[in-house]
């Protein structure tokens, strides 16, 4: 049998194998495909953002906001909701939503004021705060110039926000930017001891920009960085006992310097001059809020120290000053760097008319206070250095030093301050004069005419002030002393009594029907739109004559050019 040989696949020649056509993708098409894969998600995000804005989803969180509908001749305003970019879903007061025109009319000199609650005027209405008073004072000096001061102060905001808003406010074409900030460096957004997480300047800018995106707002609409129902004074601080030489203070100082330097550079790049100021605080009449035992003091002698201080306080109260000083000196040998001890020494020096020493001790007591609601003395150096290094486009108003000169010889007290940093109406008036004079001389290069500067009663008439404004301010201050950390003040009862005395004095000078009407106001009305609250109460009481006066005052406050 003959074996037949079967063909094997390996014997098949190339010509017999089926042919396959290979598709070649060009390098250009390959890179195009890759680019589409990378870019497509971003295009979708941009498209989604455009759609969300078109349908009004989320909030417009830019500072300069177009009026819709316009209010001829005004076209824009400062956005009162910008605080959401810094505090998530938390609504705090400011900025003042005053309308203005864009493009800026010829002959208008526009000033934007940046800062925290001291700038927006808390607890007064923003129409009474120093930025509005600056406008009137400058117009009295320069009748041929139409001044327009936009108040972009926002409660609890610090230099991180000032830096961000400096760039944003350029959209309203300012001729000058005024910066009065420094108290919120510890507890404001990104602050070194804030419940709003600590951040670098670059990261803060990124976070603020992201929060302005409608898409980001959709995904974070239910997130809150702090409890919006809680008092800001207790909600924002992460730490109340901060030593003067701690990392917290060093970081806060570094943040202040870096952020303000960036703000100044931003303004200078746009050829806009800046007026920078130091900040001041209440020294007399505000005992330390958190006077704690320093780590470098002997804890075993704390009880002995407390007893020495207690007896010294009784001697101060009975005006036995020599005995008080002897005991305070003994306590100093045990633990000198204690805020309450320095405060008592300040009281001794003030009582014995050694005012320079008293002021130094009051300042040291503030600096040693563990609660960092008041800027420490070392921040003053930051302001001065920035002005010296960034001149000539930066002018300086030394508010802290100027208030020392015109206040009590021992330091500023309740003449200019309500509680820790917020100004009385007289305090706002003094600041307005300081800033106006600097703007007149350093920015406008003109002389300051004292003859046209009104007295405080004249300014009250110009801005539409009511005694009820002071009543509301001191009533709110009394409430502040009932919250943490103010209720921890060593002399709490004395501070509260001071508020009661102020309130009683104002009430005694009011007609009975106005006293009774003010008593009918709720705290929400006092904290909110006080003038509207008064109108509502007097309308209910049918006080027609005074109601007409309130309407005229309202027109005075909101009579924009």
URZI-V634699 format. One record per residue. N is the residue number from 0. OMEGA is omega in degrees with one decimal (* if undefined). Layout:
N | OMEGA
N | OMEGA
//
This chain:
0 | -177.0
1 | 179.2
2 | 175.2
3 | -176.9
4 | -178.8
5 | 177.4
6 | 179.4
7 | 178.8
8 | -178.1
9 | 179.1
10 | -178.5
11 | -179.2
12 | -178.1
13 | -178.4
14 | -179.5
15 | -177.6
16 | 178.1
17 | -177.7
18 | 176.8
19 | 178.9
20 | -176.4
21 | 179.9
22 | -179.7
23 | 177.5
24 | -178.1
25 | 178.7
26 | -179.1
27 | 179.5
28 | 179.8
29 | 179.4
30 | 176.3
31 | 179.3
32 | 179.9
33 | 180.0
34 | 179.4
35 | 179.3
36 | -178.5
37 | -172.4
38 | -174.0
39 | 179.4
40 | 179.7
41 | 176.5
42 | 178.3
43 | 179.2
44 | 178.6
45 | 179.2
46 | 179.1
47 | 178.8
48 | 179.5
49 | -179.6
50 | 179.9
51 | 179.0
52 | -179.4
53 | -178.6
54 | 174.4
55 | 178.0
56 | -179.4
57 | -176.0
58 | 169.5
59 | -175.5
60 | 172.7
61 | -175.2
62 | -177.4
63 | -170.8
64 | 177.3
65 | 178.2
66 | 178.8
67 | -3.4
68 | 178.8
69 | -179.7
70 | -172.0
71 | 4.9
72 | -174.5
73 | -177.2
74 | -175.2
75 | 174.8
76 | 169.8
77 | -172.4
78 | -179.1
79 | -178.1
80 | -175.4
81 | -179.1
82 | 178.5
83 | 177.7
84 | -176.2
85 | -177.7
86 | -178.4
87 | -176.8
88 | -179.9
89 | -176.5
90 | 175.3
91 | -173.4
92 | 177.1
93 | -10.8
94 | 179.6
95 | -175.2
96 | -178.3
97 | -179.9
98 | 176.9
99 | -175.4
100 | 170.4
101 | -1.7
102 | -178.1
103 | -179.2
104 | 177.8
105 | 178.9
106 | 179.0
107 | 173.7
108 | -171.8
109 | 179.1
110 | 174.4
111 | 178.4
112 | -178.3
113 | 177.8
114 | -176.4
115 | -174.8
116 | 177.4
117 | 179.0
118 | -180.0
119 | 171.7
120 | -177.5
121 | 1.9
122 | 175.4
123 | 172.2
124 | -177.1
125 | 179.8
126 | -179.1
127 | -173.0
128 | -174.1
129 | 177.5
130 | 178.7
131 | 178.9
132 | 175.6
133 | -178.6
134 | -178.6
135 | -180.0
136 | 179.7
137 | 178.8
138 | 174.8
139 | 178.0
140 | -173.4
141 | -176.0
142 | -176.8
143 | 179.9
144 | 178.9
145 | -179.1
146 | 179.9
147 | -177.6
148 | 179.3
149 | -175.5
150 | 179.6
151 | 175.7
152 | 179.8
153 | -177.4
154 | 173.8
155 | -178.8
156 | -176.7
157 | -174.4
158 | 174.2
159 | -178.8
160 | 177.5
161 | 178.6
162 | -179.9
163 | -176.9
164 | 176.8
165 | 179.0
166 | -177.6
167 | -175.2
168 | 176.9
169 | -179.7
170 | 178.6
171 | 174.4
172 | -179.3
173 | 172.7
174 | -178.1
175 | 174.5
176 | 177.9
177 | -179.4
178 | 177.0
179 | -172.2
180 | 177.5
181 | -176.6
182 | -172.3
183 | -175.6
184 | -179.3
185 | -168.6
186 | 177.9
187 | -177.7
188 | 179.7
189 | -178.3
190 | -173.1
191 | 179.7
192 | -174.9
193 | 172.0
194 | 169.1
195 | -164.6
196 | 178.0
197 | -178.3
198 | 171.3
199 | 179.9
200 | -178.3
201 | -179.7
202 | 178.6
203 | 178.7
204 | 179.6
205 | 179.7
206 | 179.5
207 | 179.9
208 | 180.0
209 | -178.4
210 | 177.1
211 | 178.6
212 | -179.2
213 | 179.8
214 | 178.0
215 | 179.5
216 | 178.4
217 | -177.1
218 | -178.8
219 | -173.5
220 | -179.0
221 | -179.1
222 | 177.8
223 | -179.7
224 | 174.9
225 | 178.7
226 | -175.8
227 | 179.2
228 | -178.9
229 | 176.4
230 | -178.9
231 | -176.9
232 | 179.0
233 | -175.9
234 | -172.1
235 | -176.1
236 | 173.8
237 | -176.8
238 | -179.3
239 | -177.9
240 | -174.1
241 | 178.6
242 | -176.7
243 | -177.7
244 | -175.5
245 | 175.7
246 | 178.3
247 | -176.8
248 | 179.6
249 | 178.9
250 | 179.7
251 | 178.3
252 | 178.7
253 | 178.3
254 | -179.0
255 | -178.6
256 | -176.3
257 | -176.3
258 | 179.0
259 | 176.5
260 | 178.1
261 | 179.1
262 | 179.8
263 | 179.3
264 | 178.5
265 | 179.5
266 | -178.8
267 | 178.5
268 | 178.1
269 | 179.0
270 | 177.6
271 | 178.7
272 | -177.3
273 | 167.9
274 | -179.4
275 | -179.8
276 | 166.8
277 | 178.5
278 | -178.4
279 | 178.7
280 | 179.4
281 | 179.4
282 | 177.9
283 | 176.6
284 | 173.2
285 | 178.4
286 | -177.4
287 | 179.6
288 | 177.0
289 | 177.0
290 | -173.8
291 | -178.2
292 | -177.8
293 | -178.5
294 | -176.4
295 | 176.2
296 | -177.0
297 | -177.6
298 | -177.3
299 | -179.1
300 | -177.8
301 | -180.0
302 | 177.8
303 | 178.9
304 | -180.0
305 | -179.4
306 | 177.1
307 | -178.9
308 | -179.5
309 | -179.6
310 | 177.7
311 | 178.4
312 | 178.7
313 | 176.9
314 | 176.8
315 | -179.0
316 | 179.9
317 | 178.3
318 | 173.1
319 | -166.1
320 | 180.0
321 | 179.2
322 | 179.2
323 | -177.8
324 | 179.7
325 | -179.6
326 | 177.9
327 | 176.9
328 | 176.7
329 | 178.2
330 | 179.5
331 | 179.0
332 | 178.3
333 | -179.5
334 | -174.5
335 | -173.3
336 | 178.2
337 | -172.8
338 | -176.5
339 | 176.9
340 | 179.7
341 | 178.0
342 | 178.5
343 | 175.4
344 | 177.0
345 | 178.7
346 | 177.6
347 | -178.0
348 | 177.4
349 | -179.0
350 | 179.8
351 | 173.9
352 | 172.0
353 | -163.8
354 | 179.1
355 | 177.5
356 | 179.1
357 | -179.2
358 | 178.2
359 | -179.3
360 | 176.1
361 | 178.5
362 | 178.8
363 | 177.0
364 | 176.1
365 | -177.3
366 | -179.3
367 | 177.8
368 | -177.1
369 | 177.1
370 | -171.2
371 | 173.8
372 | -179.3
373 | -179.7
374 | 178.6
375 | -177.6
376 | -175.5
377 | 177.1
378 | -178.8
379 | 178.3
380 | 179.3
381 | -179.2
382 | -176.8
383 | 179.5
384 | -179.6
385 | -179.2
386 | -179.6
387 | -176.0
388 | -174.2
389 | 179.5
390 | 13.6
391 | -176.1
392 | -179.2
393 | 175.5
394 | -174.0
395 | 172.6
396 | -178.4
397 | -176.9
398 | -177.8
399 | -178.1
400 | -179.0
401 | 178.7
402 | 175.7
403 | -174.9
404 | -175.8
405 | 179.1
406 | 173.0
407 | -178.9
408 | -178.7
409 | 179.3
410 | -177.7
411 | 177.1
412 | -172.6
413 | 171.8
414 | -177.1
415 | -176.1
416 | 175.7
417 | 176.5
418 | -172.9
419 | -175.8
420 | -173.3
421 | -171.5
422 | 165.4
423 | 177.5
424 | 178.1
425 | 176.0
426 | 176.8
427 | -179.4
428 | 179.3
429 | 177.4
430 | 179.8
431 | 178.7
432 | 179.4
433 | -177.7
434 | -177.9
435 | 179.7
436 | 178.5
437 | 178.7
438 | -179.0
439 | -173.8
440 | -173.0
441 | -177.7
442 | -179.5
443 | 178.8
444 | 179.4
445 | -180.0
446 | 178.6
447 | -176.4
448 | -178.9
449 | -175.9
450 | -177.5
451 | 178.4
452 | -177.0
453 | 168.2
454 | -174.7
455 | 178.6
456 | 176.7
457 | 177.9
458 | 177.6
459 | 179.2
460 | -177.5
461 | -174.7
462 | 179.9
463 | -179.4
464 | 172.4
465 | 173.2
466 | 177.6
467 | 175.6
468 | 176.3
469 | 177.1
470 | 179.2
471 | -178.2
472 | -178.9
473 | 175.9
474 | 177.4
475 | 178.5
476 | 177.1
477 | 177.3
478 | 178.5
479 | -179.3
480 | 176.9
481 | -178.4
482 | 172.6
483 | -1.4
484 | -174.2
485 | -179.9
486 | 174.4
487 | 178.9
488 | -179.4
489 | -178.3
490 | -174.9
491 | -177.1
492 | 178.3
493 | 179.1
494 | 178.8
495 | 179.1
496 | 176.8
497 | 177.2
498 | -179.9
499 | 178.5
500 | 178.2
501 | -178.5
502 | -178.9
503 | -179.8
504 | 179.6
505 | -179.1
506 | -178.4
507 | -178.2
508 | 179.2
509 | 172.6
510 | -175.5
511 | -176.6
512 | 177.8
513 | 175.4
514 | -178.3
515 | 179.4
516 | 179.4
517 | 179.3
518 | 179.3
519 | -179.0
520 | 172.5
521 | 177.0
522 | 177.4
523 | 178.7
524 | 178.6
525 | -179.9
526 | -176.1
527 | -179.5
528 | -176.1
529 | -177.9
530 | 177.5
531 | 178.1
532 | 178.3
533 | 178.8
534 | -179.3
535 | -178.6
536 | -178.2
537 | 174.7
538 | 177.6
539 | -179.8
540 | 177.8
541 | 175.1
542 | -168.9
543 | -177.5
544 | 179.8
545 | 177.4
546 | 176.5
547 | 177.2
548 | 178.4
549 | 178.0
550 | 177.8
551 | 176.8
552 | 179.3
553 | 177.4
554 | 177.7
555 | -176.6
556 | -174.2
557 | 177.8
558 | 178.5
559 | -177.1
560 | *
//
